[in-house]
Amino acid sequence: MNPRFCCLARNTTEVLPGVPTLLPYSPRLADLMHSVGRAQVVLNGEPESVANSLLDAGVTRVFIGEAALLESATITRLVKRFGAARIGLHVPVKRQAVSWSFETVSNADFRVVTPSLCEPIWEVLRANGERSGVRALSWLEEMVHRGVQSVLLRADICDDTDLNLCAGMVEALGDKLWVAPLHDPAPAVADWINFGQATQLALPIALYHRRQEFLPPPAASAPATGTAPESRS
């Protein structure tokens, strides 16, 4: 395995020349297009109209956030107008909480404790961090069917369960998937690669500069699949 990396910048000052970079949207971008270069823009809660404006201005690719969650047709319209290669998805996720309930109807003599989930899943978060209840994998598969070719999945991968969920995402989405931390300032990136099977990672600039530390030993390396975000066609 030979993972690929891109830089997940916080602002235009972290856009590195010649480095594939994902840049969060801010209203000032309209006045700073010269600083964006080939960086791709990541939306959070901004509406479809912002994506249209950025793409009309020449941004290589825009990752749509909550607008797609609220209305899936947003993706269909943008893909039809700008082409699938310029439309991505920004998907923050979190492990869905499990609740427990007592089931007493089938037999009044005893109570059965029933979990709300049979297996762990990630759910999509709203732009403000609230839970949406939308199961991430099934929703992403629908979005891919609508034409999405690139997904920026942001998750705090904390334990073996999250690593298994990550591996499942990689298996389902292949080289359409880029994985990035959500809030964790010191994620176990090497574990993402070794156990979560992540092959494409978007890292904050400090981690991006350390990316060689996270690579498997040379003997375990294999040819990469997929392409850097800015070069997909």
C-alpha positions as CSV (number, residue, x, y, z in Angstrom):
1,M,0.0,0.0,0.0
2,N,1.4,3.4,-1.0
3,P,-1.1,6.1,0.4
4,R,-1.6,9.4,-1.3
5,F,-1.9,12.7,0.6
6,C,-3.2,16.2,0.2
7,C,-3.2,19.2,2.5
8,L,-6.3,20.2,4.4
9,A,-5.7,23.9,4.8
10,R,-7.4,26.3,7.3
11,N,-7.0,29.4,5.2
12,T,-5.3,30.8,2.0
13,T,-2.0,31.3,3.9
14,E,-1.7,27.5,4.1
15,V,-2.1,26.9,0.4
16,L,1.2,25.4,-0.7
17,P,2.4,25.9,-4.3
18,G,2.3,22.7,-6.2
19,V,0.6,20.7,-3.4
20,P,-2.9,19.3,-3.8
21,T,-4.9,21.4,-1.3
22,L,-8.4,21.5,0.1
23,L,-9.5,24.9,1.4
24,P,-12.5,25.7,3.6
25,Y,-14.9,28.3,2.2
26,S,-15.0,31.8,3.5
27,P,-16.8,34.8,2.0
28,R,-13.4,36.5,1.4
29,L,-12.5,33.9,-1.2
30,A,-14.3,36.0,-3.8
31,D,-11.6,38.7,-3.3
32,L,-8.7,36.2,-2.9
33,M,-9.1,34.0,-5.9
34,H,-5.5,34.7,-6.9
35,S,-4.5,33.1,-3.6
36,V,-6.5,30.0,-4.2
37,G,-4.6,28.7,-7.2
38,R,-5.6,25.1,-7.9
39,A,-6.9,24.5,-4.4
40,Q,-10.3,23.0,-4.2
41,V,-12.9,24.5,-1.9
42,V,-14.8,22.7,0.9
43,L,-18.2,23.9,1.8
44,N,-19.9,23.3,5.2
45,G,-23.4,24.8,5.5
46,E,-23.2,27.1,2.5
47,P,-26.1,26.9,0.0
48,E,-26.0,25.7,-3.6
49,S,-25.7,29.3,-4.9
50,V,-22.2,29.6,-3.3
51,A,-21.1,26.4,-5.1
52,N,-22.4,27.8,-8.4
53,S,-20.5,31.1,-7.8
54,L,-17.2,29.3,-7.0
55,L,-17.4,27.0,-10.0
56,D,-18.3,29.8,-12.3
57,A,-15.3,31.7,-11.0
58,G,-13.1,28.7,-12.1
59,V,-12.5,26.7,-8.9
60,T,-11.3,23.3,-9.9
61,R,-13.7,21.4,-7.6
62,V,-16.1,22.2,-4.8
63,F,-17.0,19.8,-2.1
64,I,-20.7,20.3,-1.2
65,G,-21.6,20.1,2.4
66,E,-25.0,20.3,4.2
67,A,-26.8,21.5,1.0
68,A,-26.5,18.0,-0.4
69,L,-27.8,16.5,2.8
70,L,-30.8,18.7,2.8
71,E,-31.6,18.2,-0.9
72,S,-30.0,15.4,-2.8
73,A,-31.1,17.0,-6.1
74,T,-28.4,19.7,-5.4
75,I,-25.8,17.2,-6.6
76,T,-27.8,16.2,-9.7
77,R,-28.1,19.9,-10.7
78,L,-24.5,20.7,-10.1
79,V,-23.2,17.6,-11.9
80,K,-25.4,18.3,-14.9
81,R,-24.2,21.9,-15.1
82,F,-20.5,21.6,-14.3
83,G,-19.6,17.9,-14.8
84,A,-19.0,15.2,-12.3
85,A,-15.3,15.8,-12.0
86,R,-15.9,19.3,-10.4
87,I,-18.3,18.1,-7.8
88,G,-17.4,16.5,-4.5
89,L,-19.0,15.8,-1.2
90,H,-17.8,17.0,2.3
91,V,-19.2,14.6,4.8
92,P,-18.5,14.9,8.5
93,V,-19.5,11.8,10.4
94,K,-19.7,10.4,13.9
95,R,-20.5,6.9,15.3
96,Q,-24.3,6.7,15.8
97,A,-25.3,6.5,19.4
98,V,-26.9,3.3,20.6
99,S,-30.0,3.5,22.8
100,W,-31.6,0.7,24.7
101,S,-35.3,-0.1,25.3
102,F,-37.3,-2.7,27.2
103,E,-39.6,-4.8,25.0
104,T,-42.5,-6.2,27.1
105,V,-45.2,-6.9,24.6
106,S,-44.3,-10.4,23.4
107,N,-44.1,-11.9,26.9
108,A,-45.4,-10.0,30.0
109,D,-43.4,-12.3,32.3
110,F,-40.0,-10.9,31.4
111,R,-38.4,-7.9,29.7
112,V,-36.0,-8.0,26.7
113,V,-33.5,-5.3,26.4
114,T,-33.2,-4.3,22.8
115,P,-30.5,-2.0,21.2
116,S,-31.5,0.6,18.6
117,L,-28.7,-0.6,16.3
118,C,-27.6,-4.2,15.4
119,E,-24.2,-3.0,14.3
120,P,-22.1,0.2,14.5
121,I,-22.6,2.8,11.8
122,W,-21.4,6.3,11.1
123,E,-24.1,8.9,10.6
124,V,-23.7,12.2,8.7
125,L,-23.4,15.4,10.9
126,R,-25.1,18.7,10.1
127,A,-23.0,21.7,9.5
128,N,-23.4,22.8,13.1
129,G,-22.2,19.4,14.4
130,E,-25.7,18.1,15.2
131,R,-26.6,14.5,14.4
132,S,-28.7,14.1,11.3
133,G,-29.7,10.4,11.7
134,V,-28.6,9.8,8.1
135,R,-26.6,6.6,7.7
136,A,-23.4,7.7,6.0
137,L,-22.6,4.7,3.8
138,S,-26.0,4.1,2.3
139,W,-26.4,7.9,1.6
140,L,-22.9,8.1,0.0
141,E,-23.7,5.2,-2.3
142,E,-26.8,7.1,-3.4
143,M,-24.7,10.2,-4.1
144,V,-22.2,8.2,-6.1
145,H,-25.1,6.9,-8.1
146,R,-26.0,10.6,-8.8
147,G,-22.5,11.2,-10.2
148,V,-20.2,12.2,-7.3
149,Q,-16.6,11.1,-8.0
150,S,-14.9,12.4,-4.9
151,V,-15.8,12.3,-1.2
152,L,-14.1,14.0,1.7
153,L,-15.0,12.0,4.7
154,R,-14.1,13.6,8.0
155,A,-14.1,11.4,11.1
156,D,-12.4,11.1,14.4
157,I,-11.3,7.5,14.2
158,C,-10.8,6.5,17.8
159,D,-10.9,2.7,18.1
160,D,-11.1,-0.6,16.4
161,T,-14.8,-0.1,15.6
162,D,-14.1,3.1,13.8
163,L,-11.2,1.5,11.9
164,N,-13.5,-1.3,10.8
165,L,-16.0,1.3,9.6
166,C,-13.3,3.2,7.7
167,A,-12.2,-0.1,6.0
168,G,-15.8,-0.7,5.0
169,M,-16.0,2.8,3.5
170,V,-12.8,2.2,1.5
171,E,-14.1,-1.1,0.2
172,A,-17.4,0.5,-0.9
173,L,-16.1,3.8,-2.4
174,G,-12.5,2.9,-3.5
175,D,-10.5,5.8,-4.9
176,K,-13.5,8.2,-4.6
177,L,-12.8,8.4,-0.9
178,W,-10.5,10.8,0.9
179,V,-10.3,10.5,4.7
180,A,-9.5,13.4,7.0
181,P,-9.7,14.1,10.8
182,L,-12.8,15.9,12.1
183,H,-11.6,17.5,15.3
184,D,-8.8,15.3,16.6
185,P,-5.5,17.3,16.6
186,A,-3.4,14.2,16.9
187,P,-5.0,11.3,15.0
188,A,-3.4,7.9,14.7
189,V,-2.9,8.3,10.9
190,A,-0.6,5.2,10.7
191,D,-3.5,3.1,12.1
192,W,-5.9,4.6,9.6
193,I,-3.5,3.3,6.9
194,N,-2.6,-0.1,8.4
195,F,-5.9,-1.1,9.9
196,G,-8.5,1.3,8.4
197,Q,-7.2,0.5,4.9
198,A,-7.2,4.3,4.0
199,T,-5.3,4.9,0.8
200,Q,-6.1,8.6,0.3
201,L,-5.7,11.1,3.2
202,A,-6.3,14.8,3.6
203,L,-4.3,16.1,6.5
204,P,-3.9,19.4,8.3
205,I,-0.7,21.2,7.2
206,A,1.3,20.2,10.3
207,L,0.5,16.5,9.7
208,Y,0.9,16.8,6.0
209,H,4.5,17.9,6.5
210,R,5.0,14.7,8.6
211,R,3.3,12.4,6.1
212,Q,6.3,10.2,5.5
213,E,6.2,9.1,9.2
214,F,2.9,7.4,8.6
215,L,3.9,5.3,5.7
216,P,4.2,1.5,6.1
217,P,7.7,0.0,6.0
218,P,9.1,-0.2,2.5
219,A,8.7,-4.0,2.3
220,A,4.9,-3.5,2.8
221,S,4.5,-0.9,0.1
222,A,2.4,-1.6,-3.0
223,P,1.5,0.5,-6.0
224,A,-1.1,3.2,-5.2
225,T,-4.6,3.3,-6.7
226,G,-6.5,6.4,-7.4
227,T,-5.3,9.9,-8.1
228,A,-4.7,13.1,-6.2
229,P,-7.9,15.2,-5.9
230,E,-6.8,17.9,-8.3
231,S,-5.9,15.5,-11.1
232,R,-9.0,13.3,-11.3
233,S,-10.8,13.5,-14.6
